[in-house]
């Protein structure tokens, strides 16, 4: 077979491999992220183009909004004409042989990926009659603005006030929406939040406590690097926003403590940083636990009860085997510093957890 023919065949095989991943529960951002963490930049750029080609035949109205947002987020669009691999090689100033080797390596890697729970309709599938909306765009913009300021300020008191305001705004909006949606069937959904590889287990603990506070549940996939979340659409969007912001604040505080310490200090060691992050998550979890029942409005009680049942049912369907994950604290100084940093990032109280437990995989 001529070289050009092999490239065309490889391109077809890659699209089929990505199509098969959709059938196995993977989403566009998941595929891009796992390739970026496992292979090189060439394979990552190529898989984004393959994803674009795989999804391009489908009418936009048959693609779930979250699926479309992920395609936009990873920059997946068909920018070329003709065979994919030839266009890719030309764009990246690579030889056809290099393109074929990259494609072969990527194809082998994609074929080894296991199945994940299905959390969105596939492109081309009939969508639900009504896709539940997330946070109101106006509320979302305000929350993002508050959290961005909290992440950038050098003053802990200011970060605390800004984070508390964002938390209050998200929770009030979620409960108002719950009342408005009282006549609709309770509907749970799932998302995946990818975290940095470094200190993944410790960071996933923080995501877990935030998820609980927003009436959601979480399972950490240590081997991949993401946390699977189950909850109401509005609650999960809030979890992503707040957990991501708190992770930024925690990391910044942790690095600052190490920066003030001398070279070779305990504050720069892995045990210190692990203990710092565990303590930070523990303290945030304490501060997110309310002293009184959340639902003062009696109209919310049956709504939240139905939502809890929907969340628990979907969780049980998605995860038949989970285990509790434990972390070891080996630095008392790190623990103390982490709790102090969490105090500075106090985001207030007033939320109730609809579900409990620590179902880490």
C-alpha positions in Angstrom: 0.0 0.0 0.0 1.3 3.5 -0.9 2.4 5.8 1.9 -0.6 8.1 1.3 -2.9 5.2 1.4 -1.6 4.1 4.8 -2.1 7.5 6.2 -5.7 7.6 5.0 -6.3 4.2 6.6 -4.7 5.2 9.9 -7.0 8.3 9.9 -10.0 6.1 9.5 -8.9 3.7 12.2 -8.3 6.6 14.6 -11.8 7.9 14.1 -13.3 4.5 14.7 -11.2 4.2 17.8 -12.5 7.5 19.2 -16.1 6.5 18.2 -15.6 3.3 20.2 -14.5 5.4 23.2 -17.8 7.3 23.1 -19.6 4.0 23.3 -17.4 3.1 26.3 -18.4 6.3 28.2 -15.6 8.6 27.5 -16.2 12.3 26.7 -14.1 14.7 24.6 -12.3 16.4 27.5 -11.6 13.0 29.1 -9.9 11.7 25.9 -7.8 14.8 25.4 -6.7 14.9 29.1 -5.7 11.2 29.4 -3.7 11.4 26.1 -2.0 14.6 27.3 -1.1 12.9 30.6 0.2 9.7 29.0 1.7 10.6 25.6 3.4 13.6 24.0 2.2 16.9 22.6 2.0 15.5 19.0 -0.4 12.7 20.1 -2.4 15.3 22.1 -2.8 17.6 19.1 -3.7 14.7 16.8 -6.3 13.3 19.1 -8.1 16.7 19.3 -8.4 16.7 15.6 -9.6 13.1 15.5 -12.3 14.1 18.1 -13.4 17.0 15.9 -13.6 14.7 12.9 -15.5 12.1 14.9 -18.2 14.6 16.0 -18.4 16.7 12.9 -21.2 14.6 11.1 -23.7 15.2 13.8 -26.3 18.0 13.7 -25.7 20.5 16.6 -29.2 19.9 18.0 -28.4 16.3 18.5 -25.2 17.0 20.6 -25.6 17.6 24.3 -24.7 21.2 25.4 -22.0 19.9 27.8 -20.5 17.8 25.0 -20.4 20.9 22.8 -18.8 22.9 25.5 -16.1 20.3 25.9 -15.4 20.4 22.2 -15.0 24.2 22.4 -12.8 23.9 25.5 -10.3 21.6 23.9 -10.4 23.5 20.6 -11.8 20.6 18.5 -12.8 21.8 15.1 -12.3 20.6 11.6 -9.9 23.2 10.2 -8.5 21.1 7.2 -9.7 19.7 3.9 -8.8 16.2 2.6 -7.1 13.4 4.6 -6.6 14.2 8.3 -3.0 12.9 8.8 -1.6 14.6 5.7 -3.1 17.9 6.8 -1.9 17.4 10.4 1.7 16.6 9.2 1.8 19.7 7.0 0.4 22.0 9.8 3.0 20.7 12.3 5.8 20.6 9.8 6.3 16.9 10.3 7.1 14.1 7.9 4.4 11.6 6.8 6.4 8.8 8.5 6.3 10.7 11.8 2.6 11.3 11.4 2.1 7.5 10.8 4.2 6.6 13.9 2.3 9.1 16.0 -1.0 7.7 14.7 0.0 4.1 15.4 1.1 4.9 18.9 -2.1 6.8 19.6 -4.3 4.1 18.1 -2.7 1.5 20.3 -3.1 3.6 23.4 -6.8 4.4 22.8 -7.6 0.7 22.3 -6.3 -0.1 25.8 -8.6 2.4 27.6 -11.3 0.8 29.7 -15.0 1.6 29.9 -16.3 4.4 32.1 -19.9 5.0 33.2 -22.1 6.7 30.6 -23.0 10.2 31.8 -24.2 12.0 28.6 -26.1 11.0 25.5 -23.8 10.3 22.5 -23.8 12.7 19.6 -26.6 11.9 17.3 -28.7 10.3 20.0 -32.1 11.7 20.7 -31.7 14.2 23.5 -33.9 14.5 26.6 -37.0 16.6 26.0 -35.6 19.2 28.2 -31.9 19.4 29.3 -31.7 20.9 32.8 -29.8 24.1 32.8 -26.9 24.8 35.2 -26.3 28.1 37.0 -28.0 31.1 35.6 -25.5 33.0 33.4 -25.8 36.2 35.4 -25.2 34.3 38.6 -22.3 32.3 37.0 -20.6 35.5 35.9 -20.9 37.0 39.4 -19.6 33.9 41.0 -16.6 33.6 38.6 -15.7 37.2 39.3 -15.8 36.8 43.0 -13.7 33.6 43.0 -11.2 35.1 40.6 -10.7 38.0 43.0 -10.4 35.6 45.9 -7.7 33.6 44.1 -5.7 36.7 43.1 -5.8 38.7 46.4 -2.8 38.6 48.7 -5.0 39.3 51.8 -6.6 36.2 53.5 -9.4 38.2 55.0 -10.4 39.5 51.6 -10.2 36.1 50.0 -12.4 34.8 52.9 -15.1 37.4 52.3 -15.1 37.0 48.5 -15.3 33.1 48.8 -18.1 33.4 51.4 -20.0 35.7 49.1 -19.6 33.3 46.1 -20.7 30.4 48.3 -23.8 32.2 49.6 -24.8 33.3 46.1 -24.5 29.8 44.6 -26.3 28.1 47.4 -29.2 30.7 47.4 -29.6 30.3 43.7 -29.6 26.5 43.9 -32.3 26.5 46.6 -34.4 29.0 44.7 -34.1 26.8 41.6 -35.1 23.8 43.7 -38.3 25.5 44.7 -39.1 26.5 41.1 -38.4 23.0 39.8 -40.5 21.4 42.6 -43.1 20.1 40.1 -40.4 18.5 37.8 -39.1 15.0 38.4 -35.9 14.9 40.4 -33.0 14.3 38.0 -29.4 13.6 38.9 -26.5 13.8 36.5 -22.7 13.2 36.6 -19.6 15.2 35.8 -15.8 14.5 35.8 -13.4 16.9 37.4 -9.8 16.4 36.3 -7.1 17.4 38.8 -3.4 17.9 38.6 -1.3 14.7 39.0 0.7 16.1 41.9 -0.9 15.2 45.3 -4.0 13.9 43.5 -5.3 11.9 46.5 -5.0 14.8 48.9 -6.6 17.2 46.5 -9.5 14.8 45.8 -10.3 14.9 49.5 -11.1 18.6 49.1 -13.3 18.0 46.1 -15.1 15.4 48.1 -16.0 17.7 51.1 -17.2 20.4 48.7 -19.3 17.9 46.9 -20.9 16.7 50.1 -21.7 20.3 51.0 -23.5 20.8 47.7 -25.7 17.7 48.2 -23.6 15.6 45.8 -21.4 12.5 45.9 -17.8 11.8 44.7 -15.6 9.0 43.6 -11.9 9.5 42.9 -10.3 7.7 40.0 -6.7 7.7 41.2 -5.3 5.9 38.2 -6.7 8.4 35.8 -6.6 11.7 37.7 -10.3 12.7 37.9 -13.1 12.8 40.4 -16.5 11.6 39.3 -19.3 13.7 40.7 -23.0 12.8 41.0 -25.7 15.4 41.9 -28.1 17.9 40.5 -26.8 20.0 37.5 -26.8 23.3 39.4 -25.1 21.7 42.4 -22.4 20.1 40.3 -21.6 23.3 38.5 -21.2 24.9 41.9 -19.0 22.1 43.1 -16.7 22.5 40.1 -16.4 26.3 40.6 -15.8 26.3 44.3 -13.6 23.2 44.5 -11.4 24.6 41.6 -11.1 27.9 43.4 -10.3 26.4 46.7 -7.6 24.2 45.1 -6.0 27.3 43.7 -6.1 29.0 47.1 -4.8 25.9 48.9 -1.9 25.4 46.4 -1.0 29.1 46.6 -1.0 29.1 50.4 1.1 25.9 50.5 3.7 27.2 48.1 3.8 30.5 50.1 4.6 28.7 53.3 7.4 26.8 51.6 8.7 30.0 50.0 9.1 31.6 53.4 11.1 28.6 54.7 14.7 28.0 54.1 16.2 25.5 51.7 15.8 22.0 53.0 13.1 23.0 55.4 10.3 20.6 56.3 7.9 23.1 54.8 9.2 22.2 51.4 8.9 18.4 51.8 6.3 16.1 50.3 5.1 14.9 53.7 4.5 18.5 54.8 2.6 19.3 51.6 0.5 16.2 51.7 -0.4 16.9 55.4 -1.1 20.5 54.5 -3.6 19.6 51.8 -5.3 16.9 53.9 -5.7 19.3 56.8 -7.0 22.0 54.5 -9.7 19.7 53.2 -10.6 18.6 56.7 -11.0 22.1 57.9 -13.0 23.2 54.9 -15.3 20.2 55.4 -15.9 21.3 59.0 -16.7 24.8 58.0 -19.1 23.6 55.3 -21.1 21.5 57.8 -24.1 23.4 59.0 -25.2 23.7 62.6 -28.9 23.7 61.7 -31.0 22.1 59.0 -30.6 23.8 55.7 -34.2 23.8 54.5 -36.0 26.5 56.5 -38.5 26.7 53.8 -40.9 23.7 54.2 -41.4 23.6 50.4 -37.8 22.5 50.0 -38.0 19.4 52.3 -39.8 17.1 49.8 -37.8 18.5 46.9 -34.5 17.8 48.5 -35.6 14.4 49.7 -36.5 13.4 46.1 -33.2 14.8 44.9 -31.3 12.8 47.4 -33.1 9.7 46.2 -32.3 10.5 42.6 -28.6 11.1 43.4 -28.3 7.9 45.5 -30.0 5.9 42.7 -27.7 7.2 40.0 -24.7 6.7 42.2 -25.6 3.1 42.8 -26.1 2.4 39.1 -22.8 4.0 38.2 -20.6 2.6 40.9 -21.2 -1.0 42.1 -17.9 -1.3 43.9 -16.2 1.6 45.8 -13.9 1.7 48.7 -12.9 4.3 51.3 -9.6 5.9 50.7 -7.4 6.9 53.7 -4.4 9.2 53.8 -1.6 9.2 56.3 -0.5 12.5 57.9 3.2 12.5 58.6 3.9 16.2 59.3 2.3 17.9 62.3 3.6 21.2 61.0 2.0 20.6 57.7 -1.3 19.7 59.3 -1.2 22.9 61.4 -0.4 25.1 58.5 -3.1 23.5 56.3 -5.8 24.2 58.9 -4.6 27.7 59.3 -4.8 28.3 55.6 -8.3 26.8 55.5 -9.4 29.2 58.2 -8.2 32.0 56.0 -10.2 30.6 53.1 -13.3 30.2 55.3 -16.3 30.1 52.9 -19.0 30.2 55.5 -21.6 27.7 56.6 -25.2 27.0 55.9 -25.3 24.1 53.5 -26.5 20.6 54.3 -25.2 17.4 52.8 -27.9 15.3 51.1 -25.7 12.3 51.2 -22.9 11.1 53.3 -20.0 8.7 53.1 -16.6 8.7 51.5 -16.9 6.5 48.4 -13.4 6.8 47.0 -12.2 4.3 44.5 
